[in-house]
Amino acid sequence: MTGVLIGIAVATTFVVAVHLLRRFVPASVVTSGSLLGLLIPPAGLGVALWRLRDGAPSWQALSLFAGLFVATGFGLTVGYHRLLTHGSFKTGPATKLILLVLGSMGLGSKPIDFAATHLRHHAHSDRSGDPHSPRDGFLHAHALWLLDPRRPHERERYCRRLLTDPVVRFVDRTAYAWFALGVLGPLAIAGWDGFLWAGVARVALQLNITLGVNSVCHRFGSQPYDTHDDSRNNLPMAILSLGEGWHNNHHAFPSLAYHGHGLRQPDFSALLIRLLARLGLAWDVKEPAVELLKRRRHEPVARTAEGGA
């Protein structure tokens, strides 16, 4: 079993190295790295579950798993998505740095690439040009779109404002190093249990939850707003993704900081943004106007550069 664990750790290191050097290696190597990046987390989760036959993981490993799952999850939802991509609120450089570093530790993606791809999705949602629409196949929307080594990010077109931000540029240059720290760091703290649970198993869950917003939330759920696409609200996905599953709401109002509209739509990321605002660490928070929400439920939402209002 130790040999298997070492193999997973070496393969993870290879994936990180390929993405760091993707400009200098053949497209086939990049594709292989991306494929390994998709296969390693579920394989690691399987090994972690198999090892449960020999007893429960250590409390250190489980604590790291829970802590990193929540912290890096908020880094993705509040940092990468709502702050960076949509400018749903403003914050200072220190808070921005912490959120984006946590987002990098949660997902092997540069923040500007993430933002550009997501804004392209909004601009072409479920039409030609959408990088991950279920209309091109559920598995394509969930993961297979990531295997295209030359998929355009269009950073200049969608994220020119981010290219001059020194904090964003720093995290963008070091994103894969932070991701490696998030996966391999638990090995140094809690041994192989830490690596399996707080590293690869956590990434397996986080990756599939994040990708599930692209696939599940464009196929299953409710559509209170006419957004001219297939975006849906999905309660189980909203809980797992810390609020991102209110996807039809988000496509109707992409710039709003709060995706859950009302007490019946739990949005843990919105709670964190509210807390940051209370502490004076977030400001200019874009909040939903009740009358606007009611009116938009009865009329189509005009598509803009961000895909909605």
C-alpha positions in Angstrom: 0.0 0.0 0.0 2.9 2.4 0.7 4.0 1.9 -2.9 0.6 3.0 -4.1 0.7 6.1 -1.9 4.1 7.0 -3.2 2.9 6.5 -6.7 0.0 8.9 -6.2 2.3 11.5 -4.6 4.7 11.2 -7.6 1.9 11.5 -10.1 0.5 14.6 -8.3 4.0 16.2 -8.5 4.1 15.3 -12.2 0.7 17.0 -12.9 1.8 20.2 -11.1 5.1 20.2 -13.0 3.3 19.8 -16.4 1.0 22.7 -15.6 3.9 24.9 -14.5 5.8 24.1 -17.8 2.8 23.9 -20.1 4.1 26.6 -22.4 7.3 24.5 -23.0 5.9 20.9 -23.4 4.0 19.3 -26.2 0.3 19.4 -26.2 0.1 15.6 -25.8 2.0 15.9 -22.5 -0.4 18.7 -21.3 -3.3 16.5 -22.2 -1.8 13.6 -20.3 -1.2 15.8 -17.3 -4.8 17.1 -17.4 -6.1 13.5 -17.6 -4.0 12.4 -14.7 -5.2 15.5 -12.8 -8.8 14.3 -13.2 -8.0 10.7 -12.3 -5.7 11.1 -9.3 -8.2 12.6 -6.9 -10.9 9.9 -7.3 -8.2 7.2 -7.2 -6.9 8.7 -4.0 -10.4 8.8 -2.6 -10.8 5.2 -3.4 -7.5 4.3 -1.7 -8.6 6.3 1.4 -11.9 4.5 1.6 -10.1 1.1 1.1 -7.8 1.9 4.0 -10.8 2.4 6.3 -10.8 -1.4 6.6 -7.7 -1.0 8.8 -9.3 1.7 11.0 -10.4 5.3 10.9 -7.9 8.0 9.8 -6.2 10.1 12.5 -8.0 13.0 14.1 -5.3 15.3 12.6 -6.1 14.0 9.1 -9.9 14.5 9.5 -9.4 17.9 11.1 -7.2 19.0 8.2 -9.7 17.6 5.7 -12.6 19.5 7.2 -10.6 22.7 7.7 -9.1 22.8 4.2 -12.4 21.7 2.6 -14.2 24.7 4.1 -11.3 27.2 3.8 -10.3 26.4 0.2 -14.0 26.1 -0.7 -14.6 29.7 0.4 -11.4 30.7 -1.5 -13.0 29.4 -4.7 -16.6 30.7 -4.1 -15.9 34.0 -2.4 -12.4 34.7 -3.8 -12.1 33.3 -7.3 -15.8 33.6 -8.2 -17.6 36.4 -6.5 -14.7 38.8 -5.8 -12.3 38.2 -8.7 -14.6 37.1 -11.6 -17.7 39.2 -10.9 -16.5 42.1 -8.7 -19.4 41.4 -6.3 -17.7 43.3 -3.5 -14.4 45.1 -2.8 -11.7 44.3 -0.3 -8.2 45.2 0.7 -5.0 43.6 -0.7 -4.4 41.4 2.3 -7.9 39.8 2.3 -7.8 39.5 -1.4 -4.5 37.7 -1.2 -5.7 35.2 1.5 -8.9 34.4 -0.5 -7.1 33.9 -3.8 -4.3 31.7 -2.2 -7.0 29.6 -0.6 -8.8 29.3 -4.0 -5.5 28.2 -5.6 -5.0 25.5 -2.9 -8.5 24.2 -3.7 -8.4 24.0 -7.4 -5.4 23.5 -9.8 -6.3 26.6 -11.9 -4.8 30.0 -12.2 -7.2 32.7 -11.0 -7.2 34.7 -14.2 -7.8 31.6 -16.3 -10.7 30.7 -14.0 -12.2 34.1 -14.3 -11.8 34.3 -18.1 -13.3 30.9 -18.7 -16.2 31.6 -16.4 -17.0 35.0 -18.0 -16.8 33.3 -21.4 -19.4 30.8 -20.1 -21.7 33.6 -19.1 -21.3 35.4 -22.4 -22.2 32.2 -24.4 -24.2 30.2 -21.9 -25.5 27.0 -23.5 -24.7 28.3 -26.9 -21.9 28.1 -29.4 -18.7 29.3 -27.6 -19.7 28.0 -24.1 -16.7 26.0 -22.9 -18.7 23.5 -20.8 -22.4 23.3 -21.8 -24.3 20.0 -21.1 -25.8 20.4 -24.5 -22.5 19.1 -25.8 -22.8 16.1 -23.5 -23.1 15.8 -19.7 -19.5 14.4 -19.3 -18.1 17.1 -21.5 -19.7 19.7 -19.3 -18.5 18.0 -16.1 -14.9 17.3 -16.9 -13.9 16.3 -20.5 -13.7 20.0 -21.6 -10.6 20.3 -19.4 -8.7 17.8 -21.6 -8.4 20.3 -24.5 -4.8 21.5 -24.1 -5.3 24.5 -26.3 -8.7 25.7 -25.0 -8.7 29.5 -25.2 -8.8 31.4 -21.9 -9.1 34.8 -23.6 -7.5 36.6 -20.7 -7.1 39.9 -22.6 -10.7 39.9 -23.7 -12.4 39.1 -20.5 -10.0 40.0 -17.7 -7.9 42.9 -18.8 -8.8 44.7 -15.5 -7.1 41.8 -13.6 -3.9 41.8 -15.6 -2.6 44.9 -13.9 -3.6 44.0 -10.3 -0.4 43.1 -8.4 -2.1 40.8 -5.9 -3.9 38.9 -8.7 -0.8 38.7 -10.8 1.3 37.3 -7.9 -1.3 34.5 -7.2 -1.7 33.8 -10.9 2.1 33.2 -11.2 2.3 31.0 -8.1 -1.1 29.2 -8.3 0.3 25.7 -8.9 2.8 26.0 -6.1 -0.1 26.8 -3.7 -2.1 23.9 -5.1 0.9 21.6 -4.5 1.1 22.9 -0.9 -2.6 22.2 -0.4 -2.2 18.6 -1.6 1.3 17.7 -0.3 1.3 19.8 2.8 -1.0 17.5 4.8 1.6 14.7 4.2 4.1 16.6 6.3 1.6 17.4 9.1 -0.4 14.1 9.4 1.4 11.5 7.3 -0.2 9.4 4.7 -3.6 9.8 6.3 -3.3 13.5 5.9 -2.2 13.2 2.3 -5.0 10.9 1.4 -7.9 12.7 3.2 -6.9 16.3 3.4 -5.0 16.2 0.1 -6.3 14.0 -2.7 -9.7 13.0 -1.3 -10.5 16.6 -0.5 -9.5 17.7 -4.0 -11.6 14.9 -5.4 -14.7 16.1 -3.6 -14.0 19.8 -4.2 -13.2 19.3 -7.9 -16.4 17.4 -8.6 -18.5 19.8 -6.7 -17.1 22.7 -8.6 -17.4 21.0 -11.9 -20.9 19.8 -10.9 -22.1 23.4 -11.0 -21.3 23.4 -14.7 -23.0 20.1 -15.4 -25.6 19.3 -12.7 -26.8 22.9 -12.4 -27.4 23.1 -16.1 -29.4 19.9 -16.2 -31.3 19.4 -12.9 -33.3 21.8 -10.8 -35.7 24.7 -11.0 -35.7 27.8 -13.2 -37.4 30.7 -11.4 -35.8 33.2 -13.9 -35.9 33.1 -17.7 -32.2 33.5 -18.5 -32.3 32.1 -22.1 -30.1 29.1 -21.0 -30.4 25.9 -19.0 -29.1 27.2 -15.7 -30.9 25.7 -12.7 -31.2 26.1 -8.9 -30.3 22.9 -7.1 -30.5 22.7 -3.3 -28.1 19.7 -2.7 -25.5 21.3 -5.0 -26.0 24.7 -3.2 -25.2 23.1 0.2 -22.2 21.2 -1.1 -20.8 24.2 -3.0 -21.3 26.7 -0.2 -24.1 28.5 -2.1 -23.0 28.2 -5.7 -25.8 25.8 -6.6 -28.3 28.7 -6.8 -27.1 28.8 -10.4 -30.2 30.1 -12.1 -30.2 33.0 -9.7 -26.6 33.7 -10.5 -27.1 33.7 -14.2 -30.0 36.1 -13.8 -27.9 38.4 -11.6 -24.2 37.5 -12.1 -22.7 40.5 -10.3 -24.6 40.0 -7.0 -22.7 38.9 -4.0 -25.5 36.8 -2.7 -26.7 33.9 -4.8 -29.3 32.6 -2.4 -32.4 34.7 -2.5 -34.1 34.4 0.9 -33.9 32.2 4.0 -35.1 29.1 2.0 -32.0 29.3 -0.1 -28.9 28.8 2.1 -25.8 30.5 0.9 -22.8 30.0 3.1 -20.6 32.1 0.9 -23.0 35.1 1.3 -22.8 34.7 5.1 -19.0 34.9 4.9 -19.2 38.1 2.7 -21.7 39.6 5.3 -19.2 38.8 8.1 -16.3 40.4 6.2 -18.5 43.5 5.6 -19.3 43.6 9.3 -15.6 43.5 10.2 -14.9 46.2 7.7 -12.9 43.9 5.4 -15.4 44.0 2.5 -17.3 47.0 1.1 -19.4 48.0 -1.9 -21.2 44.7 -1.6 -23.7 44.3 -4.5 -26.9 43.1 -2.7 -30.1 42.0 -4.4 -33.0 44.5 -4.4 -36.2 42.7 -3.4 -38.4 44.5 -5.9 -36.0 43.8 -8.7 -36.0 40.1 -7.9 -39.8 39.9 -7.9 -40.0 41.8 -11.2 -37.4 39.6 -12.9 -39.3 36.5 -12.1 -42.0 37.5 -14.5 -39.8 38.8 -17.4 -36.9 37.4 -19.4 -33.4 38.5 -18.3 -31.5 40.4 -20.9 -28.2 38.8 -21.8 -25.2 41.1 -21.2 -21.4 40.6 -21.4 -21.6 38.7 -18.2 -24.6 36.7 -19.3 -27.3 38.4 -17.3 -28.5 41.6 -15.6 
